Amino acid sequence: HIDNGHLVPLDEAPRTIELPAGSAVFLVRGEVWLTEDGQREDVILRAGMRYDVRGSGPLVLSATASPAELFFVPPAQARLSSASHLQPYLTARAMWLREAEGR
C-alpha cells in the first residue's frame, strides 16, 4: 500500500507499485531505476527528479546502489504544478492550499 504525501523507503530489491496515470513520483534521496509497463524506455531517477506516470500499468522500482526515498503525488495534485523537482512542487502546493483556505 502506498500513502501519497509520505516518504517511502526503497532498497535494491525490485518493488512493484500500482499508481494511476497522471500520478507523479519524486525521488527525494538516492538513485532509482524505474520501469513502467507499456513504456519503451526505462528511466534512471536521481535525487530531486520527477517522473509522471503515463499509463495504467505497474511501475517496477529499485534503488541502484544506496537506499532511496520516494514521494508519491496523486494525479489531481500532480496537475497543480509541472515542477520537475520536489521543492518547487511543494511550494506550489502550499500556495494552492493557502488560496483554497482563503476562499
C-alpha positions, 0 to 999 in steps of 0.5 A: 500500500502506498500513502501519497504525501509520505516518504517511502523507503526503497532498497535494491530489491525490485518493488512493484507499485500500482499508481494511476496515470497522471500520478507523479513520483519524486525521488527525494534521496538516492538513485532509482531505476524505474520501469513502467509497463507499456513504456519503451524506455526505462528511466534512471531517477536521481535525487530531486527528479520527477517522473509522471506516470503515463499509463495504467500499468505497474511501475517496477522500482529499485534503488541502484546502489544506496537506499532511496526515498520516494514521494508519491503525488496523486494525479489531481495534485500532480496537475497543480504544478509541472515542477520537475523537482520536489521543492518547487512542487511543494511550494506550489502546493502550499500556495494552492492550499493557502488560496483554497483556505482563503476562499 
